[in-house]
Amino acid sequence: MNAPIIKLGLRSLFGRPRVIALLALPLLLIAVSGLRHVASSDPIDTAEAGDLLGTLGIGIVLPIVTLVATSTLISSEFDDGSIIYLLTKPVSRLGVVMSKASVVLLAVVGLVVLPMMIAALVLVGTRDNLWLSAGAGTLVSGAAYVGIFAVLATFLKRSIVGCLLYWLLWELTLSGLIPAIKWTSAQAWGASVLTQLADLEFALKVPTWFAALAGVVCLVGGVFAAGRRLASTTISEV
């Protein structure tokens, strides 16, 4: 990885107006959890809390934050042509992608994983270790999304549209209609880890080991594929 690229990535990610979206969604998640806790006269059931976190946190907040971060650090550089600067420098193309992906993953941890843990604590406290389960599930899905979006950002011309279509069609629509697709769904992997670690019921339980392995494979494989794609990209193609 390249330290200067990481520093530039952090500055680019948190120095633009779109950082408002990155901060607003996690705060909204915590706020909704707080309102749900206050509105209930009886203690909230762990299963209900897990369903809220899985649906809102892993299902919506996580992919949007990851998409915004990826579009800021990778997609926008192809769109505005600034990637040409990196292509003319004697730096490893794989190192460039690894550096940018690490910044996106860091943003996912700070802006989604930690807020998910806080939201779980707000909802049910430390009961059934839901806060740890929520953090682990979000991290698994987040790692997968980083790898998937990195590939789409480097292989597609209109990468933001491609990422949105992938999320809306595959993750939100088809995975809900066809149970077998959950085995290849980043959202389902995280939700399965969350529910199994907290000993909750889930419609289709993808084994925790499989979900964790799939998340790592998507992250590593996605970054490697994106790096190979960037290495084969010429200035004339940008």
Order of alpha helices (4+ residues) and beta strands (2+ residues): alpha-alpha-alpha-alpha-alpha-alpha-alpha-alpha-alpha-alpha-alpha-alpha
